Structure formats: structure tokens, C-alpha cells
Amino acid sequence: MRWGHHLPRASWGSGFRRALQRPDDRIPFLIHWSWPLQGEHPFGPPRAFIRHHGSSADSAPPSGRHGRLFPSASATEAIQRHRRNLAEWFSRLPREERQFGPTFALDTVHVDPVIRESTPDELLRPPAELALEHQPPQAGLPQLALSQLFNLDACGRRVQTVVLYGTVGTGKSTLVRKMVLDWCYGRLPAFELLIPFSCEDLSSLGPAPASLCQLVAQRYTPLKEVLPLMAAAGSHLLFVLHGLEHLNLDFRLAGTGLCSDPEEPQEPAAIIVNLLRKYMLPQASILVTTRPSAIGRIPSKYVGRYGEICGFSDTNLQKLYFQLRLNQPDCGYAVGGSGVSATPAQRDHLVQMLSRNLEGHHQIAAACFLPSYCWLVCATLHFLHAPTPAGQTLTSIYTSFLRLNFSGETLDSTDPSNLSLMAYAARTMGKLAYEGVSSRKTYFSEEDVCGCLEAGIRTEEEFQLLHIFRRDALRFFLAPCVEPGRAGTFVFTVPAMQEYLAALYIVLGLRKTTLQKVGKEVAELVGRVGEDVSLVLGIMAKLLPLRALPLLFNLIKVVPRVFGRMVGKSREAVAQAMVLEMFREEDYYNDDVLDQMGASILGVEGPRRHPDEPPEDEVFELFPMFMGGLLSAHNRAVLAQLGCPIKNLDALENAQAIKKKLGKLGRQALPPSELLDHLFFHYEFQNQRFSAEVLSSLRQLNLAGVRMTPVKCTVVAAVLGSGRHALDEVNLASCQLDPAGLHTLMPVFLRARKLGLQLNSLGPEACKDLRDLLLHDQCQITTLRLSNNPLTAAGVAVLMEGLAGNTSVTHLSLLHTGLGDEGLELLAAQLDRNRQLQELNVAYNGAGDTAALALARAAREHPSLELLQALLNGIDFLSPASLYFNELSSEGRQVLRDLGGAAEGGARVVVSLTEGTAVSEYWSVILSEVQRNLNSWDRARVQRHLELLLRDLEDSRGATLNPWRKAQLLRVEGEVRALLEQLGSSGS
């Protein structure tokens, strides 16, 4: 786990009019193309775009450009309406892109992938067994820009038909979309009219006859007026045929007859064949996009130029893509405007780290060769570093990523089985991924890959499907390893994809042992004939005195139940393996999975091993997360669209097996990073009832030291915020929390009895959220630790507003919070507003004599301490107001000692390690607090105070003759000297 498609196909739009938009916007755009486009679009004038690499900037649909071919005003207006409708269509964003901000527009971040010209001889060359390497272009064949596709060829002849081909994820849909928008905004002046067709849409019509004019009029209503003029448009008319692999074309005259009349009804495939033959509209220009396996469906004599879409073969293109997409000004806003936007400096830092990792980690650069994976990297970084939209999970990002690339894709349109491309990938690549996870490896030999691809293949049709998968999609999942010493091996394009596919392989039930396969066949056979055999045996048992027949009769009924138990045992074994992977002790002290993902994409700062050097032990902690995520209802619905349905009963049985194993191992105490991984699994699962039952025994939430990013705060709040049982302690010390994180975690804080927020750099702004927390009617916090946060006097003023109306807090630590004299005087003035406070720690706050004395007097007069003394029947159990490590003079310390030793009740005041000539009973508390914060406090100041305490101890030892007291003082002196030595050694 060491670590999209630039514009996925499904993102081309969801309709021109909101009235036509379907409720489920997950339906791919290729289906949307079949909807009629009528009239003016209702969204106002089209927007302006800022584009890159041959794009249109600040363009509006051109006017008055049709005087030569379309002279009438009505025809000109029809073309203008057609441009506006297409611009609106192709500018609509799918749900997956809306996560990047409310005003995010894909046209502002477009980067053209590399297109290189190829020849028919190169296409006819037999591919290698595993064609994963990107072949270098032949000499003399230049790279092509989008505006150069229809330039004259090498012989000076006009090019009328261009075929662009590329594997899944290289950006075919992106280029078509960009070309259409360029035409809409006047950037393709060579074409007066552009008509795009989705071949998937045309294939859905079946053999129903329709003329070319009918096909155009049904899809683009404004063009009805200009249909008679299509023949006169000549080369200024451009047809765009996207996804030719969806059509089964037959160029034989016996299969498809000649037809030159655009108004003659024919099958859609026959119309496309005659267009490509140049028999219908012979002067029209045609652009075709297809997967490599379907190139041969068009005879090369009908093609003027071939172009291979090579993705981002240049690292600079990858960097430009990331810079444009991640630097969006509103990229940090959550859906609905909630959350805090990332600052420009934070976005720049993110891009710089990613660029450095691309330069130093060649395997990531190899993955980002495919524009699809550039999209996936950006979506993952946005998930990790920006406020997370409600319900979005890491599994849903990967599932949506596959939907954007594989939705509606079949492996071979000519195959009667109509097998989904994603289902085939889950069966083959999922098997390879799971075997890698099981054997804990991420590098695969050619034999490993071929073994998984060719497993179970027996017929010629199956070999043909395998050949198509190798040409079209294998490069999407696997890439040649570029790490030193790993030549000839292959890795999954993104390491997390291996764990995702392994989890998908399991939840789809594709992993079956030989015993399970045989048992299933036997059970099905017995189930089919069982009733008839049972009837015959029942009759024979009545006629013949055979005692064995009833026994045989019962055995037949048992067979299906035995197989069902065998399947159940298999599910329990998978659940056991998943839970063991989640709670591996070897991984207890590594980073949580979210930090691991961020480090794999951005790299790690500071000294590290060579970036291409593999870790000592492969970690697959995302595998159980993806297993839980794939069982969620949303992901199951999306997978069903991809041809990978997970039955509800199977999902329920898998969930029950996981809950059974998770309940046993989940009760053990976990390190903070592993506890967060446990919570992240529940977040991915998205099942509150399941999580509530499994986590019902959780009483302490210890995430100390975990860097609580926005997504981690969302995870913890979503999983634990709705629970009913109280949490005895929530420890979030040293978690880099900010006010936004506090706000997100508010539901969890309301369940806590002890809340530790030490060492989080929380300032006065955070005190507003703490005030709201204390004033909440469901607040049950008794102990609040805010030490080592720069709250300052301004923050404590806000905090006291919350304490004044709070009835639960009894212990408050404001140690080293920068209060100063002003803060302590404010505490002294308002301390009586709270009636329940029992313990207050304001040590190490830079307070002087006057402020410390005022607070000590207020503490002595605090009403709740008097009540506590009375309830304890006069026992001297009085909570201390700690004032050590403040800037007190000798006289000030003596006054406070005298005040603390007064006969009447009140809070005991702790200012030193000594009380007269005796050791203070709180000396161990003070020194343990100093020990805990030794590395975070100002060393010179701590050393000065420790030296003062040591002098106090020496003076007290010299002033007493009691040997027991001398021994105690000597012991404490030794502890202080050890701290001073530790401070000196660590400082040097």
C-alpha cells in the first residue's frame, strides 16, 4: 500500500435540461446521449473557459460564421442553438467531480494527453504476450495536437477519417469532449457543423431501421432545419463516433449493402459502415475513437490517419495536471459550504511534495502515465486533506473510479455472453491480487500473471476474450516494475488497487476451493432430483420391509445443509483472515492506513531510504478496509451497474461472519494508530447498527499522537458520534487538532467523561468550541485537560463563560497555556462563577506574585471546596490549586505557603516540592508532569526552575534535624538532579 482518467467517460454530462436529468446521476453519459435535445438550453449563456494545450479561452459561441454553407438566418440560428446545447451538455459535472468544490470546472484543468501517429503496419504487428510496456514511437512519426488530426498526410492528401485508439484510462473520452467544446466555442473553424454519436447509444437501438437524418434529428432537434444541407457541407461537416468497440460492423457487401441516401432507413451499424466507406456523404470528415482490440473492424483503406493516445508520457504533463486541479481556490470546501478551505500555501505545499515524489519515485510516475490514475491520485489527496463530503469513503472513491472507466463497457460486443469488462477483470485480476495478498507480495512474474489470466480457459471463445482483455485493459491494472533489481516483474498500477481487487474477489464469492466447487455441483444435483428420489423411497419403504431406506431418505435431505455449512465455514475463514490482517501485532506501531496512503503519494519528508526501495515487510492493512467498504449498500449498487452484483444474502452472511470474529479480537487494547484503523474499517462499512454492536465494549478512546486530519476527525465522529454508552476517557493529546477538528468531534466529546486535549496548539479561537461544548445540555465531562496549548488570557476569558454555566467539570488543567498575570487575575475574578470545580492546575504560566496570590485566595474561598470538606467529615482532602513553575519571588512563595497552611478550610496551594522542611505530598505529581513535557517546554526556563526547586530542597534539608525528612528530601533531590542531567544530555 505504498501509495483518474483525466476526465472519465461518465463525466460527460447528465443531460441538457434538469427536467431530463434522471434521479440516479450514476448512469453513464453514453446512455444519456440517447435523450432528445430540444430547444434553447435553460441555463443562460454558456460560460467562458480557461483551457490548456490548445484550448479555448474566454470564448463564446461564434456568430455569423455560416454565411458560405448555411446562408439562411434560420439555419445559422439552428447551428447556434446546437452549439449552446452541446456546450451545456459537455460542461455538466458528475457527482465524482463535484467533490472538488462548488465552482470546480473540468475545462479549467484540462491537459491534453500525448497523441502519436501510428501506421497500419504497426497495428498489424503481433503484440507481445504481456504488452504492458509503452512502445516508443517510430522514427519520422510526429506527435499530434488535436487541431492537427485532419492535416494533410505525408503524401499531401487530405485526411477525411481519423481513428484514435487507446487502452482503458488513456483519455479517449477526454479528447472527444475537448474537441466538442472547442468547436462549441469557435476553436475549430475548419468545421461548420459537428455531430457527435455515441456508438453505445447506437448499438442499443438494435436492428431497428432508421435513416441518418432520423438519428440526427432525434438526438439534436435544432438541426432538423439544416439536415438537407449536410451533403453540401463537404469536409466542413465532422462526425464524431465515440466508442466504436460497441458496434459490430460488417464491411462485406454481402453483409452490408451500399447506400448513399441519408434519408434511407437502415440499421445503425449499416449507416456507420457506409459513412466510413465514404459512400454516404463522401466529403464529410469523421473522427473515430476505439479500444485497440476493435481497430481491425474498419479496413485500413478507409482510414486516413491512425493516432494512439499515449496518456501522460511526460512527467511535466502530470505535474501540470496536478497543479491545475489541486490549486483550485475552492478545492478545500466541503459540500454545502461546511468545512475550512485550504490556504494557497497549503495547496502549494501539497503540489510541491507530489512533484518531488514524482521525480524521485519512478513507479508513481509510471502509474500516472494513465490520466485515469492522475484523477485517482487527486481524488485520494482531496479525500485525505480536505473536508470530506457526507458519506464519501475511500472504497467509494475507488468504486466510482472504476465506474467512470468501465461503466457500460463489455469485453466484446460480438460475443453473445455480453460479459462485463469489469466482471472479467474482477475474476482474473482479482485472483492475482488475492494470491498476492495471501502470500504477502506485490511483485509478480510473467508466469504469475499468465497463470491467473489463463486459469480455466478451454475454448476458442475464451481465448479470444482473453486476447481482447490483454489489449484493452491489462495495462490499466498492471504496470512493469521500474524499481532497481525488479526487471521483468509486474506490479499493480496503484498498490491500493491490489487490495481493492483482492477484497472484491472475496466479496463476489469468486474464491472457491476444489471441495467447494465439487460440493456445490453435488448439492445442486441432489437438490434437483431429491424430491423425486424421496418420493420413490417413501413408496418403497411402505411396500418393502427395508429399514435402510428411511436412513437413506434422511441423508439426501442432509446434503444441501452440509454444503451450506461448508460455505459458512469458508466465510468464517475469510473473516478470520481479514480480522487477523487488521490486528497484526507486527503492524501495531506503524502509521495508520490514511497516513500510509498520504505518504505513498506525497512521499515522506526528511531522511528516508531510496524511494524505489521496497519496505522490509509488505503491509496490506487496506484489504480489510475495502472488504468492509464493498459490503456497504452504496458500493454494492455501483458494482451492480458494473456487472459485479453482490447478493444481499451474501453480504449479510459475510457481515455476520466478520462481526463474529471482530467482536472477539476487537475487545483488546490497541495502540492509537491501530485503534484508528479499527474505526476506519467501521467508517468504510457505513453500517451504524453493525458498528454500535461491535464497539459497545469500547470505553477508552486513546488516539494520542495520531495526526488528526479533517478526514480522521470525520471518521471518528461518524463512527462514535451516534453511540449511546459513555466513554470513560477520550485522549487526543498531541494530535495537531484545530478548531475545525474540535467542531467535527463535538458529538464524541459529548460522550466523554475525561477529555484530554494537551499539546495541540489550540489557541483562543478553539475556546469558542470548548465553551459551546461545556454549555451543551448533554455535556458529561468531569476532567478537562488543556495543558500545553496557547490559550492565552483571551482564550481563558471565553472558556470561563462555558465553565460558569457548566455543572459537570470538576478537574481542569490549564498547565502551560500562556495565561500570564492577566489570565490568572481573570481566573481569580471569575472562579466563583463555577460551583463544582475541585482541582485547578495553572502551573508554568509565567504568573507573578500578585496574580498568583489573588488566585490562591479565590481558590481558598471557593464554595465547592468547603462543601467537599464538610461532606468528608473534616478529613483534610482538599484539591490543590497548582502554581509551581510560575515567576514567583521567594517572598511570594512564602506568602503562598503561609496561605496554604492556614487553619481554615479551602484549597491547598502547591507552589514548590517542599512544605516548610518537609517534602510536599504532590512532589511526584509535579515531577511526573515535568518529565512528560520535558521535550516540549522551553529548556532554559525549565532548567532555571528545576535549579530553584533543587535549592529549595537543599535549604529544607539543611533546616531540619529529622532523619526521615532528610532521607525523603535526598530522594527527591536525586529525582530533580536526574531531570537536570536528562535535560542537559538531550539539549546537547
N, C-alpha and C positions, 0 to 999 in steps of 0.2 A: 504494500500500500504506500509506495514511495511517492507516490504522488497522489461546440458545435459548429460542425457545419455552420459556415458564416451566417447564412440565412437559410434555415431549414425549409423544406418544401412546404410543410404545413403552415408556414407563417406568411404565405402569400396573401392572406386576407380571409375574411369571413363573410363577405357579401358587400354589395354596394349600398344596401339600404338596411336600416335597423329593422324594418318590418320583415325583411327576408332573412335576418340572422337567426339561425337555429339556437335553441336553448343550450345545446351542448356544443360549445365552441371548440371541442377537441376534434371535430370532424375535419379531415384534411382538406386543403383548399382545392385539390384536384377534383373532389366531388362538388365543391361549391361552384366550380366553373360551369356546371350544367344548369345553374339557375339563370333565369332570364334577366337581362339588364335593360331596364326601360326608363326612358325619360331622363330628366335632369337629376343629378345627384343632390340629395337634400342637405348636404353638409357645408354649403357655401363654397367659395372659390378654393381651388386646390392650394396647398401650402407650398412654400418655397423650400428647396433642399440645398444642403451643402454636401457635396459628394466628392469622392476622391478617386483618382485613377480614371480619368475620362468620364466624369460625371457632370450632371447639370447643376449649376449654382444659380440661385435666385431666378429661376426660370418660371415662366408662366406658359400655358399652352399657346403656341404661336397662332397668330391670326393673319388672315389674308395670304396664306401660303399656297392656296389651291387654285389659283387663277388659271393655271395651264391645264390641269387634268380634271378639275371639278369646278367649272366656271360658275355654276348657279349658286345663288346665295343659300338656297335650302340645302344643297349638298355640302357647302362649306360649313354651315351650322351643324349639320349631322356629324361631320368629322370632328368638329369641336366638342360636341356632346360625347362622342365616342372617346376622345382623349380624356375628358374630365372623368368619365365613368371608369376608364381603365386606371387613371391615376388614383382615384379613390379606392378602387378595388385593391391595387397592389400596395397601397400605403397603410392598410389596416394591419394591426399588430395582433398576433395570437397571445394567449394568456402567458405563455412562457417568456415572451419578450416584455410584457407589461411589468414584470418584476423589477426591471431596471429603472423604473421611475415613471411618473405620470405623463411626462412630456418627452419620453425617450422615443426617438425615431430612427429606424434602422438605416435610412438613407444618409444620415449624418455620419455613419461609421462604416460606410461601405469601402471595402478594399478588394480590388479585382484579383482573383487567383490567376496564376500563370497559365496561359494557353500556348501550347506549342503545336506547330503544324506537323502532321504525320502523313505518310504515304500509304497507298493500298498494299504495297509490298511489305511494309512494316506490320500492317494489320493481319496479313496472311501468314506471317511468321509464327510457327507453333510456339506457344508460351512455355515457360519453364514449369516444372512440376509444382513449385510453390512460387508463383510470380508475385513476390512481396516487395522486391526492390524496385525503386523508381528508375526506369531506364533513361539514360542520358539521351538528349535529342541528337538526331543525326546531323552531320555537318551540312551546312547550307540551308537548313530548315529553320527559319526565324521564329521567334515568339510573336504572338498575335495579340493586338489590342482588340477590344470589342468593336471599335469603329473600323477595323481593317479586315473584318471577316469576309467582306464581299469585294475586296480589292481585286485587281486583275491577277491572274495566276502567273507562274514563271514564264509561260509562253505568251503572255499578253492577252489571254482570252478572259472574257467576262465570266465571273463566278456567279452562278444562279442558285446553287444548292450547297449549303454548308452543313456538315454533320459534326456536332460537338459530342464527344463521349467522355465518360469518366466514371470511376467506381463510386460506390455509395459514399457520400460525405465529401466529395471534392468540390461541390458548389455549382452543379448544373442549374438547379432551380434559382440560385442567386443570380447567375448570369442572365437567365431569361427575364427574371424580374427587373433587373437593372436595365436591360435593353428595352423592355416595355416602358419603363418610367422615363428613360432617356428620350424615347420617341414622344411620349406624352408631353414632355417639356422642351421639345424642339431641338434636341441634341442629335437627332438622326435625320438631317434634312434630305438625305438621299431617298427616303421613303415617304410617300404621301399618305399611305394607309398601311396600318399594321393590324393583323388579325391573328391573335393567339388562340391555339387549340390545345386542350389537354387530351392526350391520347388515352388516358384512363377514362375520361368522360366519354370519348367516342367509343371505346370498347364496351362501355356499359350499355350502349344502345343496341348491341347485338346485331342480328342480320336485318333489322327493320330498315327498309329503304328510305332514303331522304336525299335530296339534292344538296349540292354545296351551298346554294343560295338559302335553302331552308335551314341548314346548320348554322350559317352566319346570322340569319335573321332571328332565329330562336335565342341565340346567345347574346347578340348585340343588336338590340332593337333599333337604335338610332341609324344603323347602316342600311336599313331597308331601302332608303332613297338612293343610295349610291351603288347598290348591287348591280344594276345594269351597266355601270361604268367600270366594273372591275376589269373586264377584258382590255379596256383602253388604257388602264393604269400601267401595264407592262411591268418593267423591273422596279417601278416605284411602289408596287404592292408587295408587302412582305407577309408571308405566312410563317408563324412560329408554331412548330409541332413539338410539344414537350412530352418526354417520356415515351419514346417510340416502342420501348420494350413491352408496353401494354397491348400493342396491336399485333395481330398475326397477319402479315402481309404476304400476298402471293403475286409475284410479278410474272408468272406464266400466263400467256394469252388464254390457255385453256382454263386457267383458274380465275383470271380477272380480265374481262373483255375491255376493249378500248372505248373510251367515252370522252368527248371533248366539250360536252354541253354542261355548264354549271347548274342548269336547271333540271337536269335529268336525274330522277331518283335512283340511287344505288345504295349498296351497303357502305357504311362509313369507311371501312378498310379499302373498298374499291375506289372511292373518291381520293383517298390519300395516295394510292398506287398511281392513279392517273395524273395527279398533281406532280408526283415525283418523277414520273415518266416524261414530264413536260408535254403531255398530250392534252391536258386540260390547263388552260391559262399558261401557255408555254413560256411567256416572258416574265412571269411572276418569280420573285425571289423567295426562297424557302430556307428556314433555319430549323434544323432538327437536333434535338438532344436525346441521348440514349445511354444506356449502360453498355459496357464493352461487349457483352455476350450477344447483343442484338444488332451489332453493326452490320453483320452479314445479311440481314433481312433486306437491305437495299443494295442492289447490284452497283458495283463501283462506277460503272459507266454513267450512272445517273447522278453522281456526286462530283461537285467541282472542287471541294476542299474538305479535308478532314482536320479536325482540331482536337487534341487531347487536353482536357482540363487537368492540370497537374497540381492544383492546390497551392499552398504557400511554400514553394520550394526554396524561397529566400527567407532567411530569418528576419530580415528587415521588414518584410511584409507582415510577419507575425507580430513584431513589435508595434508596427503602425496600427494593426488591428486592435491590440490590447490597449494602446494609448488612447485611441479614439473611443473605444467602448467603456473603459474603466474611468475615463476622465469626464464622463457626463456630469453636469453640475448637480443634477437631482438624483444621481445614482444611489445615494445613501438614504433616500427617504423610503419608508415602508409604505405599503398600500394604505390609502386612506389618510396619508399625511402624518401618521404617527411615527415616532422614532426620531433620531437625530441624524442629520446629514453629515457625511464625512467631509472634513475640511479639504480644500485643494492640496494642502501639504500632505495629508494622509493619503489622498489618491495618488499623488506623485510618488510618494514613498512606495506604495503598492506596485506601481508600474515599474519603478526602478529596480525593486527586488526581483520582480518577474523577469525583467530584461536581463539582469545579471545571471539569473538561473538558466535562462535560455542559452546564454553564451557559454556557460560552464557545464551545463548538463545536456549532453547531446541527445539523450534518449527522450527528453521532454520536447526538444526541438523536432525530433523525428515524429513524435506524436502530433505536434501542431502543424505538421506538413498538411494534414487534412483540416480544412476550415471548420469542419464539424467539431473537431476537438478543441479548436480555439474557442468556439462558443461554449463548450462544456467547461473549459477552464474558467472563462469569465463568469458563467453561472455559478460555479462552485465557489469562486472567490467572493462573489456577491452574497452568496448564502453564508459564508464564513465571517464576512466583515461588515455587513450592512444589516439593518433591522429586517428581520425575517417576516415575510407575509404570513398571515394566519394559515395554518395547515400545510405549509410547504416543508418538505423533508428532503433529506439527501437522496433517499430512494426515489422520491417523486421527481427529482431533477434528472436522475439517470433514466427513469422510465419515460419521462417526457422527451428526453434527448433521443431515445430510441424511437419514440412515436414520431418525432419530427423527421427522422431519417427513413423510417421503414413503414409508416402508416400507408396502407393501400398497396404495398409492394408484394407481388407474388414472385416466386422464384422463376417460374417460366409460364408465360401466358399461353403457350401452346400445349402445356401439359394438362390433361383432364383433371388431375388431382387438385389443381389450383392451390398448391401448397404455399402458405405464407412464408416469405423470406425470413421473417423474424423467428417463426417456429422452427425452421430448418437450422438457423443459427443457434437457437437455444438447445437443440438436440446435439449438434456437433461441437460448437464452441463451448457450450455449457459443460459437456462431458470433459473436454480438455481442461477447462477451468477448474472443475471439481476435482479431477485427478491431481491437478497441481496443488490445490488447497490441501487435499488429503495427504499428499507426500511432501507438503511444505516446500514447494519450489515454484519459481516464477519464470524459469528459463526452460524452453522446450526445444528438443531436437527435431529435425525433419521427420524422423521416424515417429516421434510422439504425435506430431500434428497429423501425419498421414494415417496413423493408427486410429485416431478419433474420427477423422473425416470419412474413412473408408469402412468403418465398422458396420457390419450388417448389410453391405451393398452386394446385391446378387444379380440384378437385371440391368439391361442396357439403359432403360429409362432412368434408373437410379444413378448410373454413371454419368448420364447427361445432366441430371440435376446437380451433381457434384461439380461437374465442369463449369456450369454456369455460376455456381456459388464461388468457386475459386476465382473466376474472372471478375465478378461483380462486387463481392462483399468480403472476401477473405482479408484484403488489405485494410478494411475498416476495423477489424478486430485484432489482427496480429501485425506486428512490425518486426523487421530484422533487428536483432540486438546490436547496438553500436558500441557497447562497453568493451574496454580492452580485455582480451582473453576470452571473449564470448562469441567469436566469429562462427557463423553457421548455425547459431541458435536464434530462437524467436521469443518474443515477449508480447504480452497483451499491450495494445497501443497505449492504454492508460491502466496502471496497475489496479486501480479500484474496479475497473471493468471486469477483471478476472474474478473478483469476489462477488460482484453483482451477478455475473453469468452463472457462477457456481451455485449461488443461492437460488437463482431462477431454475436451474436444472433440478434442484431438490424440490422446490415447492410445486413444480409442474408434475412431479411424480415420475420423472424420466429415469431416475436411478433405480434400477431393479436388478436384483441378484438372479442367478440362474434358477434357484429354487423358487423365487417369487414368480418368475415368468412361467415355469412349468406348473406351479401351483395354481396360478390364475387360469391357465388353459384347462387344467383338470377340473377346477371349480366351476368354470363356465360350462364345460361339457356335462358334468354331473347335474348342474342346475337345469340344463335343457332337457335331459332325459330322466331326471329324478322323479318327477311326478308320475310318468308312465311306469317306470320300474316299480315305484312304491305301490301303485295300484295293482300291478300283476302280482307282486309279492304278497300283498294283502289277501288277494283271492286264493293264492296257493296255500297260504298259511291256514285258511279256513278249511280247504279241501284235504290237505295232506298233513299228517302229524309230524311236521318238521320244526323242531324247536329252534334251529339256527336262523330261520327266516326272519323272525322279529328282530333278532340281533342285527342281521344284515340291513334290515329296513331302517333301523335307527342309525347305523353307520353312514348310510347315504345322506341322512339329514345333517350329520355332523360335519361332513366335508366342507361345505361353504363357510361354516363357522370357524373351522380350523384355519382356513385361508384368511378369513377376516382378522383373526388373532395374529396371524403371521405378519400381515400388513401393519397391524397396530404395533407389533414389536419393532418392525422396521422404522416406523415413525418415531418411536421412543428412542431408538438407537441414534437416529439423526438428531433428535432434540438433545440427547445426552452429549453428542459430539459438539453441537453448537454451543451449549452452555459451558462445556469444558474449554472451548476456544475462547469464550468470553472471559472466563475466570482463570486463565492460565497464570500460575504464580510467576513464571518467567517474565511475564509482561507487566507485573504489578507496579513497577517503578519507572515505566516509560511514560511518554506523554499520552494524553487522551487522544482518541481517534481523530477528533476535529483538529487538534494541533498537529497531529501527524499528517493530515491531508494538507493543511496550510504549508507546512514545511516542505512537503514533497513538491508543491507547485512553486512556492516562492524561494525555496532554499532556506538555509539557516544562517543567521548572522554570526560572525566570529569564527574562530578556528574550527575546522572540521576536516574529515577525511576527504579524499578525492571525490568529487561529486558523482562520478560514474562507478565508484566502488560500492558493491552491494553490501547490505548490512550482514552482520555475522549470522543472524537468525531471522528468517522471514517471519513477518507478523501478519496475521490475517484477521485482525480484530473487526474489520468492516463486514466480514462474511456473516456473522450472526446479526449485525445491524440490518443488513439487506434482507436477510431471511424474515426478520420481523416486519420490515417495511413492505415487502412484497405481499404479505398476508393482509395488509390494510385494504379496506374496501375501495378506496380511490385508485390505488395502483392495480388492483385486480380488474377494475373496469377498463383502465387504459390498456392493460395487457390483453384483455379480450378483444379490443379493437385491432391489436397486432396479430391476432390469430393464436394467442397463447392463453386460453382461458384457464382459470383456476376455479374448480368447483367449490361451491360454498361448504359442502360437507367435508371436502378435503382440507379446506382452510380451517374449519372448526376443529377437526381432529388433530391437525398439526399444532394449532394454538393450544389445545388441551395437553398435548404431549410436552410442549415447551413449558407450559405453566407448571406442570408436574415436576419437571426437572429443575426449573428456575426457582421454584418455591423452596426446594431443599438446599441448593447451593447459594441462593441469594440472601440467606439469613446471616451468613458470616460477615465479619467486619472487613471492609475493603479499604484499600488506600484511596486517597481522594481522586486520583485520575481514573482508577477502575470504577469507583462509585459513579463518576460522571458518565463513563461508558455504559454502565448499567442503566442509568436514567436515559441516556441517548437511545438505547435499544427500545425502551418503552415509548419514547417520543416518536421513533420511526414506526412503531407498531400502530399508533394512533387509535388505541382502544382503552378508554378510560376505565371501564369495568375490569378489564384484564389487569391493568396497572394497579388499580386500587386493591385488588385481591392479593397480588404478588407483593406489593410494597406495604401491606398492612402492618408488617412487623418492624418496619423502619422507624427508629426513634431518634437517631442522631444523624444529622446531615453534615458530614465533615468534608468540605471541599477546600480546605486551607491550602494555599499555594497554587491552586488551579487558576489560570488566567481566564477570568470570566468575560468573554467577548459577548456582543449582543446576542449571537445565536445560542450561546451556552446559557445565558440568562433566560432566553425564551424556552429552551429545553427544560430547565429546572422548573420554571413557573408553569409550563404546560403540564408536566407530569405530576408535580406535587402540589400545585396551587389549588386543585379541586378536592384534595383529600380531606377527610373528616377528623382523623385522630391527630392529637397534638404531637409536635416534635419537641423532644426534651431539649435538644440543643441544635442550633444552626451555626456552624463555624465557617465563616467566609473571610478569615484572616489572610492578608497578603494575596488578594485575588484581583487587584487592579480594577476594582469596581468604580463606576462613575455614577452620577445622578440618574442617568437613563437606566442603568442596570438596577439601581435601587428601586426605581419606579416599576420596572418589569417584574422584579422579585417580590413585590409587595404582598401578593397572595400567600407566598411561602412564609414571609415574616410574620404574618398574622397567625400562623400555626405554631410559631416558635415560643418556647419559654425562656431559653437563653439564646441571645443573639450576639455573635462575635464579629465585629467589622473592623478589627485592628489592621493597621498597615495597609490602608487602601487609598491614601492620598485624597480622602474625601474633604472637600472644602465647605465654605458656608452655604454654597448652593445646595449641597446634599442635605443640609439640615432641614430644608423645607420638606423633603420627602420623609425624613425621620420625624418631623413634627406631625405630619399627616398620619404617619404610622402610629405614633403614640396617642393621638386623639381619636383613632378609629375605635368604634364601639366593640369590635371583636379582638382588639389587641390583648394578648395574654403574656407579654414579655415581662419577666421578673428581673433578668440580668441583661444589661446592655453594655457591651464593651466597645468603646470608640477610641481607644488609645492609639497613639501614633498616627493621627490624622490631623491635617492643618485646619481644624475647625475655626480657630481664632475667636476673638470676642464677639464678632458679628454672628458667627455661626451659633455660639452658645446662647446668644440672645434669642434666636429663633427656636433653639432646642428647648429653652426654658418655657416657651409658650406651650409646647407639647407636654412637658413634664407637669405643668400647672394643671392640666386637665386630665392627666393620666392617673389611673388607680392601681396599676399592676407593677410598675418598676420599683424594685427595692434595692438593686445594686447597679451603680453607674460608675464606669471607669472613663475618666477624661485625661488619663495619663498622657503627657507629651502631646498636647493638642494646640499649643501655641496660644494659650489664653492670656498670659501676661497679667499685669496688675488689673487692667480693665476687665478682663474676663472673670477673675476671681472676685472682684468687687461686685460685678453683676450677679454672680452666683450668690454672694453673701446677701445681697439685697432681695433676691427673689427665691431663696431656698425655702422659705416658709410657705410658699405657694403650693408646694407638694407635701402631702401628709404621710406618704408611705415610704419614702426613701430611707434606707437603713445603712447603706455603705456608699461612700463617695471617695473616689481616688482622683486627685488633681495634682499629683506629683509631676515634677520635671516640666513646669510650665513657665519658668522664668519669673515667678512672682516675688515681690519684695516683702518686707516686714509688715507694712500697713495693710496690704491686701490680704496676706496670709492670716494676720491676726483678726481681721474683720470676718473672714470666712470661718475661722475657728470658733469665734464667739457665736456666729449664726448656727454653726453645727451643734454647739453645746446647748443651744436653746431650741433645737428642733423638736417639735411636739411628738413626732412618731418615735423618737428615741426614748423619750420619757415614758411613753406608753409601753414600749418594749421592755424597759427596765421594770415597770410595775408588773407586767404580765409574767416576768421571770422571778417574781418574789424577791427582788432585791439582789439577785445574783448579778455580779458585775460583768455582763455580757453586752458590751457596747461596741457597735461597729465603728471602725476608725475612719476619720477623715484624713487621708494620707497627703502630707505636704512635703515629703522628702524630695531632694534634688531641686528645690527652688532656691532663688538667690536670697537666702536669709543670712542676716548677720548673727554673730554669736549672741548678742543681746536679744535679737528676735527669736532665735531658737530657745533661749532660756525662758522668755515670756510664754512661748507656746507650751513648753514643758510644764511650767507652773500652772498654766490654764488647764492642761490635760490632767494634772494631778489634783485638781480642785475636788473638794469633798462631794459637792452636789453632783447630781446626775448629768447626763449629756454625753455627746460623742467623744470618744477618746481621740486625741490628735497625735498622729505619728509624724515626727519630723526628723528622726535620726535612728541609728541602730541601738542607741542606748537610752535608758531612762534613769537618769542620775548616775549611780555607779553600777547599775545592773544592765544586763542585755535586754533590749526590747523583745517582747514576745512576738513581734512581727518582723524580726530580723530576716528570717528565712523567706518571707513573702517579698520583702524589699529586694534581697539579693537575687532571688529567682527571676523577678521582673527585670532587674538589670541584666542578668545573664541572657534572658530571652531577647532583649533588644540591643545587645552589645554591638551588633554589626550595623544597626540602622541609626543609632543615635550619634550625635556629634562626639567624636572620640576625645578631643581635647577637653570638652566640657565634662564628659563622664569621668575622665581621669582626674580632673580637678576635684569633683565632688567625692569620688572614691578616696582620694587623699585626705579630704576633710573628714570623711567618716572614719578613716583609719586613725587620724589624730584624735578624734573623739573617743575611740575605743582605747587608745593608749592612755589618754588622760583619765578615763574612768577606771582603767586597770591600776593606774598609779594612785588613785584616790581611795581605793578600797583595800581592806585588810582581809576580807572574806576569801578564803582559798577557792571555794566553789564558784564564786563570782569571777575570780581571776581566771579560773580554768575555762569558764564559758566565754569570757572576753577574748582569751587567747584563741579559742576555736574560731570565733567569728573573725578575729584579725586574720587568721590563716585563710579564710574564705575570701576576704577582701583582697589580700595580697595575691591570691591565685587569680582573681579577676584582673588585677592590675598587670600581672605577668601576661595573662592571655591577651589583654588589650595591647600591651607593648609588642608581643610577638606577631599578632595579626596585623598591627599597624606597620611593622617593618616588612 
